[in-house]
Amino acid sequence: MENEETPSEGRQKLVLQLFVSGMSPKSMEAIENAKRIFDESCNEFFELEIVDLYKNPEAAQSHHVVFTPSLVKSLPLPKKILIGNLADSEKVIKALGITFK
């Protein structure tokens, strides 16, 4: 993240939503990969919400999600959307614009 302070020093939390379609194999893989990436990389600095579009279809429209699985980074700005199973950790972190100390 751009501000490299700790949360207690004002570091902004990474806010993510992972949009999936039920518990399909691709959805489950994306969930596992997202948890692995962010648990390893930024542990207490992130908030990950899993949104099942079968249970909450209106969420896709409000976040402009067309494909699943899709990972949406809401904060810090700019907002970014990644599509796919998130298998390549380095590409996901780079695409989201996240940096670490």
N, C-alpha and C positions, 0 to 999 in steps of 0.2 A: 504494500500500500504506500501511497505517496508520503503520508505522515508516518514516520517510523517510531513514534513514541509508543509507550505501553498504554493500554486502555485507561489506566488510572491517571495517565498524563495527558489524556485527551485524544488518543488514537481512535479514529472512527472505525466502528465495527463494519465488517463485510456482510451485507445483507443479500441473501440469495434465495431464489425460489426455483425448484426443479419441477418442471411440469412433465408428468408421465401419463400414459394411458393404461390404467389398470395395473395389474401385476404381470405384464408380459415379460418375456425374457429380456428384451431390450430395456424395458423400464427398470427391472430389477438390477441389471448390470449398471445402468446409469446411476441409480441410487447408491449402490455399493462403491462405485468409482468416485462419486462426489464426496461421500463420507470419508473415504480413504484420503483423497487429495486434501480436503480441508481440515480433517483431524490431524494429519501429519504436518501440514504447512502453516496453519494459522489457528489451530486449536481454539482457544478462548476468544479469538477475535472475530468469529463468524457466527452468523445465524442462518441456518439452512432450513427452509420450509419445503416439504414435499407436497405438491398439489396434484391430486389425481383428477384428471379432466373428466373421467366418467362420473365422479361424484360431484364435481364442481365445474361444469362446462362453461359457465359465464366467466370464469377466471381467465380462460384463454383469450377471450375478446378484450378484457380490460388490460391485459399485459401484451397484447398483439402477438400471441403465440399461435403459429400455424402448424408446426410440426412437433412431434414428441419423439424422444425426450428432448426438452429444451431447458437450458439453464439460464436464468435471468439474474443479472447482477443489478440490483436497484441502487445500492449505496456501497461505496462512495460513487458519486457521479464521475464520468458519464455512465449511463445505463448501457449494458451490453447484453446480448442474447447469443448463446452458443447452442448449436443443434448437434445431437449425437450422443453416443454412450460415454463420452468423457474419458476414454481409455488412456489417452496420452496426457499424463499429468503436466508435463512441461508445457505442452501446447495450450492446455486449459489455463494455466496460471499466466502465461504470456498473453493470451488472447483477452483475458479479463483485466490486464494491466496491473496485476498485483506484484509488488516487490517486497522483499523481506530484508532484514538486517543481515 
